[in-house]
Amino acid sequence: MRRRAGLATIVLVAAGLIASAAPSSRLALPASPLSEQERVLHVLNRLGYGPRPTDVARVREMGVAVYLEQQLDPSRPPSAALNAALAGYDVLSASTAQLVRDYPQPTAELRQRVAQGDMTRRELRELIPAGRRPAAITGQLQAAAVTRAVVSEAQLEEALAAFWFNHFNVYSQKGAVRWMVPAYEREAIRPHVLGNFRDLVLATARHPAMLFYLDNWMSTRADPVMPRGRNSPASARPRPAGRSRGLNENYARELMELHTLGVDGGYTQQDVTEVARAFTGWTIDRPREGGSFLFRPGVHDQGSKRVLGQMIPAGGGERDGERVIDILVRHPSTARFISTKLARHFVMDDPPVALVDRMAATFRSSDGDIRAVMTTLVTSPEFWSREAYRAKIKTPFEVVVSAVRALDGRLETGRGRAAGRAAGGGAAELAREVGRLGQPLYEAQPPTGYPDRAESWVNTGALLGRMNFALALAHNRFRDAPVDLGAVIGSVDRAQPSQVLDRVLAVVLQGAATPQTRAVLTAQLESPEITRTTGDDRVASDTDVEELAALVLGSPEFQRR
Amino acid sequence: MHRCTRRSFVKGGALALVALGVAPRFVVRTALAQSRAARSKVLVVLFQRGAVDGLSMLVPHGDPDYYAARGSIAIGRPSAAEGAVDLDGFFGLHPALAPLKPLWDERRLAAVHACGSPDTTRSHFDAQDYMESGTPGVKSTPDGWLARGLAAMPGPDASPFRAVALGPALPRVLRGDVGAVAMTNLADFDVREAAALAGGGLTASRGFESLYEQGVRDLLYGTGRETFDAVKMLKAAAPQRIQPANGAAYPRGRFGDSLRQIAQLIRADVGLEVAFADMSGWDTHAAQGNERGQLALRLKEFGDGVAAFDRDLGDRMRDVLVLTMSEFGRTVRENGNRGTDHGHGTAMFVVGGDTRGGKVYGRWPGLSREQLHEGRDLAVTTDFRSLFAEVAVRHLGTPADPLFPGFKNRDYLGVVGRV
């Protein structure tokens, strides 16, 4: 892994040698039809969660190339502000075993009492405080995700963490997965977001969260050792329901379809079966108690396997799964599939073939170095093209986080969390709003994760939700996520509506408002509700900044990044 | 009342009147006029996402190979306690679907078994995509078959609620040029005015509407405009005030909520023609259960929901047809974890309208090894397009051609039609 990181540095240095125009930077950026202001906005919106009020000036001053270099190499420790903001979330650092102890599932006995009517659900809930129920784990994670995206300076790292989690999605509400998700994100996803793709696949493949979510922990050789079924000899020990007794294809199929090759990547049903055989025995040691990865030789299929035409000899044991991953990550389909998904997320819904080709070439030549692939992306003419500028529709998560950043909103702990309630505080309020807008974090049920195309997020109900969110945020309806619109308009005179409008547009849209939007909002200023007039002389006395800010946050322009 | 197009009507005087809440009856009358016109039929499409096990849902208890292939997850014979609910001596409903049996007895429920896609993918994502685009094997199709069908029969007075999907996202099947509405909750389908937030006026709704009124007609602006048409109409019709009738009790949860709200839209006469809802949790790779257990719980929610919907609408069900679907079925053999893996053919239901019920349609391909698809799955003997086309053409009255490009088979099963 170190070696691969070194390779990326060499690529960067080589790029820098050619870039004589920017001596302070080693990244060579192509010519772009975008203005300097647009280029700054593009990196802040596209590689992160949009600008905070001071970000545009800051990035302009340091230069876009230097900013990109920093974003591609976020090795500096997290800021004190981020550490402080995350301090209250104990699930972020706790082991799965610790979480099982701290956030216990109601015991079988208690659940039975509820089922039999001896105890009401309310009584059960009162027995375990809200902040210590299993659902609080997901609540904390959701709030932490919002916090990181709002506060972290390593914006690209955050965007990639969300991207890779979604790519290797697990569903927190499936069985024991809930207790495993904090460790999954911390150990399998985050260390590798700009690292090597093989490491990422292997880390997810071995993680209990993935083993449980896609059922591989239960998959065994087709002819299990123990006698089984209804015809078992009476002397055989009774086996608990759901215990491993044969092959399960679920992980094998999604590993190829969704994690590596892509659905048209050239594999067959026979390949699915062979890959499933290779992963037999990759299981979890005591999954309900927070156990870790375990290889059980006794249930592993020891025979030879043939995957995508390549032979895996018999007797490979635990190594079989790693051999499969080696075959898959080096397959040309994987380079294309991963490059396409990255380009779709960071460039446009239907990325240009030429760009995907170059990214895939980098993927192969660097042996899956994600930083190198991302470098190809951000130094491409396609990324800097007019067609790519503001071409992506924000997801609900991106809308909420970028709105809070635009207004420099604060995330306060709130009385709720201080009192030990489940996931209180402003970040939790906003995370619930993300869920209401259709993207509950860590709760995408299918292994595909959430979609990454405009048509999945733009519909009538969703737009209404976004407008209502804009109104709620601007009117300080999120109690512990307050925005200070007084600070936004600064010294501008509230009695001068057009100046207030200019200021709000400058802060929230940073010059990206279309002439039509400006005209519509100017017309709105004549409404007596927006421009509050005095009774006698009908002179503007005050401007409804909250309403104006809400309109701008709910405008078509703000839905794009 | 003079005739005018919906858009000019909405844009004209009624806009302000509705916004002020003084002229809702005018709007309602228009909607009523639409729903009483020739096209008063409603199609309700229910998608079981995740591939429902058709062999447990509609049990071929008369096929001896069924019990040979399935060990712990088989549904018992009708003669057994808690066994399948017999329909015709060969097929039976899963016992959790017992509330649907009266519909069968009244010949208002039909089923099609061994139904599915000509494409053999076992990817949930691809198979759902194909079932919604209506073009198996072709991924580039931009729109869905229901949207194409509706778009081919436009009317000047088509309601903004012609096509509604319950849920946060517009499903693939309704994407296209019909302006389908996606909503989670009828009561939330409005701009929360500043009046309720901070004591202001009605500026937010007007402001947002103006912002989306201008600009090119792309996805974002076009959707914005449709949003405000829909908000105004819904405000006037107030379907959320309509309570379930005839003692109908919907199951708790998103699926029951979706069906309850579809019934409200139908009874409020907002001009609904197509409604869509989905339900997940069918991907039973492990611990599927038999008469009881994981799948039984899902089926109970599903069956209770459809039965409540039917009861709620009462006589209105003569104009309402429910079609259920799932992207594929599951392996005939039980897997190593008392579950089933991705398969091929599955079962679909048709309820209400002019359904020729009391019959399981389609040729039964059998379950012995040599009869299975690729030696493991229930074969497909009815192309889903054949069933969907019959429903759309005979119930809704859409033209057949745009529904399924390239599919020429017009030999309908005869599931729908006046007896």
Interface residues (C-beta under 8 A of the other chain):
Chain A: D215 M218 S219 T220 A222 P224 G229 R230 A241 G242 S244 R245 G246 L247 N248 E249 N250 R253 E257 L258 V263 Q269 V272 I393 L437 G438 Q445 P446 T448 P451 A454 E455 S456 W457 V458 N459 T460 G461 A462 L463 L464 G465 M467 N468 L471 A472 H475 R477 T514 Q516 T517 A519 V520 L521 A523 Q524 S527 P528 E529 I530 D544 E546 E547 A550 L551 G554 S555 P556 Q559 R560
Chain B: R49 G50 G71 S72 T121 R122 S123 H124 F125 D126 A165 P168 A169 L170 R175 A180 V181 A182 M183 T184 D188 F189 D190 V191 R192 A194 L197 A198 G200 G201 L202 T203 A204 R206 G207 F208 S210 L211 Y212 E213 Q214 G215 L219 L220 Y221 T223 G224 E226 T227 A230 V231 S280 H285 A286 A287 N335 G336 N337 R338 G339 D341 H342 E374
